[in-house]
Amino acid sequence: MRTTLTIDDDVAGILQKKVGQSGHSFKQVVNDLLRSGLAANGEVTLQRPYVSVVAKPLGLKPGYDPDKLNQLVAELESEEYVRKLSVT
């Protein structure tokens, strides 16, 4: 879930310090601390399993920009939409 949260300056400082110490992302530090706080209050929390993601090369041919693949998909969908309109 994505949300906007206003954090007091003193809390933000503590969070940034923990991020620096742990080497984890801000998001992960905040989620871990929220889980700990909820567990301390007797709330049931589910600990997510650790997932390791291994990057692999896409094997794209020269000339393909991987940063623009979504644009390519949008163009192909537009072409398909126009083709379907002309058939009916």
N, C-alpha and C positions, 0 to 999 in steps of 0.2 A: 504494500500500500504506500502510495506517495502522499505526503502531507507537508504543510508548512508549519513550522514550530518556532515560536519566539523563545529564545533561551536567554536568561539573565547573563550579564557580562561575567560574573564570577564563575558561574557554571560553565560557560563557554571556555573560559580560561582553563578550568580543570580538565574539560574534555580535550582541548588541544594538547595539554600536557600529557594526558594519557595516550593520545594518538602518537605523539612523538616517542613516548617510552615503549609502546607496544609494537609500533610499526604497522598497525592495522589501519584500515580506513576509518574516517570519522563516522560513517554510517555503522560500521561493525562495532565500534566502541560504544556508540549510543545504544544500539540494540542490545549489546551484552549487558550494559549497565541497567537498562530498563528491565531486562529479564531478571537480573539479580534482585532489583528492587521489588518487582512483583512477586518473586519467589519468597523474599523476606517477609512480605505481607500475607503470605499464605495463598497467594494466587497460583493456580496451576499454570505452568508454562511449558511449552514444548521446546526442547532444544533441537535446533536444526542440525542435521548431520553435516559434517565437513565435506565439501565437494571440491575436488581438485580438477581444474580445467587445464588441459594440455593443448597448447596452440599447435596447429599443423599448417603447413603451407597449402594454399588453395590450388596451386598448380595452374594459375591463370596464364593464358598466352599473352605475349607482349601486346600492349595497346589497351588492355582491359584495366580500368582503374577500380580497385575493390571498394573505394570510398563512394563510388557512384553506382553501385549495383542496384540500390533502391530506385534510383532514377531510371535505370534500364527496365526494371520490373514495371514501373509506372507507365513508361512508354509502350511496352508490350501490351499491357492491359488496355491502354487507350486504343491501340491499333485493333485489338480484338473486339472492343466495344464498337468501334466504327464499322468493322467488318460485319458484326452481327446486325447492326442497324441497316446496312445496305442489303442484307439478305432478306429482311422482312418486308 
